[in-house]
Amino acid sequence: MKPSFVDFFTKEVSQAYDERNSKLSPIADNMHFLIRLILQELPVHSHILCVGVGTGAEILSLSKAFPQWTFVGVDPSASMLEVCHERLKTAGILDRCQLIHGYVHDLSNEESFDAVLSVLVSHFVQREERSDFFRNMISRLKKGGALINTEISFDLNSSEFPLMLRQWEKIQMLMGASAESLANLPQQFREVLTVLAPSHVDELLRQSGLHESVQFFQAFMIRGWYGKK
């Protein structure tokens, strides 16, 4: 089944994406630091898949720390891939990377990876497609390979959600959110994005083929999971 996809990332949005998110660099820097720490025991010549690669932040982070790793980045947004291509070229690492316009299931089943990363992507995947999304990533891991998944995750029906929402509004204000967009946040979480409770995400990861799944990161509603095939 081909996943549904609404391209939120126009050319203008894609070009401004990194600048808009720069106010959140303390969160991103910590998340990428932990990802590097988790993956540092992989083989010297590891082959890494980045799903929903966006502007290439995880490739740029990992390529500096692990100069012999190679990367495949896949993304359904052509405009984001254009920005990613330019960033990797500027960084001088384009020869270590392959960029593919499409979805994880478009990749050859014969190609396997030491690690697969999905960084702040899963909440764009529809609820009924989430299991297939995880399963497609995990199926492309080598035996013992590592999966990294970070996403917006919270129990929207919990009594704690209103308090968390107030903190999330501060994040959005840093990024220039309007009063209207702040008022629409609950609707966006429920109807535009697919924000699942952490326990649900953990269950889906295990059902999709991870022998173990551990939460390694949280910054307000942004959570990260690590597991091995």
Sequence and secondary structure as in RCSB ss.txt:
>XXXX:A:sequence
MKPSFVDFFTKEVSQAYDERNSKLSPIADNMHFLIRLILQELPVHSHILCVGVGTGAEILSLSKAFPQWTFVGVD
PSASMLEVCHERLKTAGILDRCQLIHGYVHDLSNEESFDAVLSVLVSHFVQREERSDFFRNMISRLKKGGALINT
EISFDLNSSEFPLMLRQWEKIQMLMGASAESLANLPQQFREVLTVLAPSHVDELLRQSGLHESVQFFQAFMIRGW
YGKK
>XXXX:A:secstr
          HHHHHHHHHHHGGGHHHHHHHHHHHHHHHTTS TT EEEEET TT HHHHHHHHH TT EEEEEE
S HHHHHHHHHHHHHHT GGGEEEEES GGGS TT  EEEEEEES GGGS GGGHHHHHHHHHHTEEEEEEEEEE
EEB  TTSTTHHHHHHHHHHHHHHTT  HHHHHTHHHIIIIIS  B HHHHHHHHHHTT SEEEEEEEETTEEEE
EEE 
